Amino acid sequence: MSTNPNHSKPVVLILCTGNSCRSHMAEGILRASSGEIFRVESAGSRPAGHVHPHALTVMKEIGIDLFGHRSKHLDEFRECDIETVITVCGNADAACPTFPGQVNRHHWGFDDPAQATGTDAEILAAFRRVRDELRAVFGAYAAGRHDAR
């Protein structure tokens, strides 16, 4: 285990299939909303190998920079002390393993904006809609965790 002080905080792991957009957007939103009360990570059951450029764009619009994020496999977190796992797509929910020490598990499904079709403006609108839905849900989750302290 690393000597990084963040490793002493409870870990919230957000999972989706590709770890290319929804889980990264949720990670950025939860990290920004929660402050320092826990460590937030994201991963996928079948990582896409990249973070979707539209996810980077729409998150930057709300002041959250996902620069440096990378698509990760959930196996990278098997040895971590995971407190909470949150799945944001049905495939990841079905494939989600139980992690040692895991206390909580939630499934909050969101549409996959990477599957959106149409013009670039229509696709960006789908990313913004999902971002805003994630922001409402994960913002409320962070507020509840703050209240529970």
N, C-alpha and C positions, 0 to 999 in steps of 0.2 A: 504494500500500500504506500502511496506517495506521502511525502511530508507536507503536502499542501494543506493549509489550515481549513480549506473548504471540505476536506474529507471528514472532518469531525461533525459536520452538520448532517441532519437527515437528508437522504437523497430521494428526490422525486424524479422518476424516469418516465418519460413520455414516449410511447411507442406507436408507430404506424408501420405499414408494410415497407415502403420505399425509403423512408427517412429523407425525403427530398423537399417536402413543403409543409404539410399540416403539423407534423411533430416539431419541425424547426420553428415555425411561427408560434406554436404554443409554448415552446421552450423560451423563446425570446420574450413573449408576453408575460409568462409566469415569472421569469427571472426579474423582469422590470417591475412587476407588480408586488412581488413578495419581499423584495429587499434582501436582507441577509438571513432570513429565518431558516432557509434550507438551500441545498444545492440542487440545481435543476439540470437534467441531462435529457437527451433524446437519442433514439435508436430505431432501427427497423428490423423486421423479420427477414426481409429480402432487400437490403439497401440498394438504392439506385446508383450509388457511386458519385452523386453530385447533389448540391442544393439547387433547387429550381430557380432560375434567374428572376422569374416573376415574384417568387416568394421574397427574394432579396429586395426587389423594387417596392412592393407594397408594404413591407415592414419598415423600410427606410422612410416611407411617407409618414409613419407615425413615430418616427424618432428612435426606432430600434434597429441597430445595425447587426446583421447576421454575418458580417465579414469574418472569416476564419472558421465558420461552421463547416463541418464535413459530414457526409453520410456515413453512419456507423452501424455495425451489426449489434444486435442486442447481446450477443455473446461477450462483447467487450465489458459488460457490466455484471457478468455471472459471479464474480468474486467480490463485488461491492455490497455493502450493507444497504440494500434498497428498502426504504421505509414505505414508499407508495409507488405503485405503477398505475399510469393512466394511459389507456389505449384510446386513440382517436379515429380508428377505422375498424370495421368489422373483421377484416382478415387478420389484423394484428391481435385483436381480442381473441380470436380462435387459436392463434399460434402462440399466445403469450404463456411463457412458463411461469412457474412460481419461483421467486428468488429467495434464497436463504435469508431469514430475518424479516421478510416482507410483511408489513403490518396491514396495509390498505391496498385495495385494487378498485379502480373505477373504469368504466367504459363510457366515454362520451363520443359518439360517432359524428363525424362531419363529412360533408361531400369532399371528394378529391378534386381540387381545382386544376390539377395537372391533367385531368380528363376533359376539361372544358374545351368546347369547340367554338368556332366562329372567327370573327375578326380579332385582331390583337386587342382592341378596346373591349370587346366582349369577354375575352379570356381574362384580361386584367380586372374587369368588373367581377368575374367569378372569384378571383384571388382576393379581391377586396372584401367581398361578401363573406367568404370563409374566414378571412382575417378578423373581421368585425365580430363574427359569431364566436370565434376562439377568444377574442378579447373580452367579450361579455362573460363567457363561462369561466375562463381561467382568471380573470380579474375578480370575479365573485369568489372563486375558490381561494385565491390569495387573501382576500378580505376576511373570509371565514377562518383561515389559518391564523391570521393576525389576531382576530377576536378571541380565538381559543387559547392564546398565550397567556 
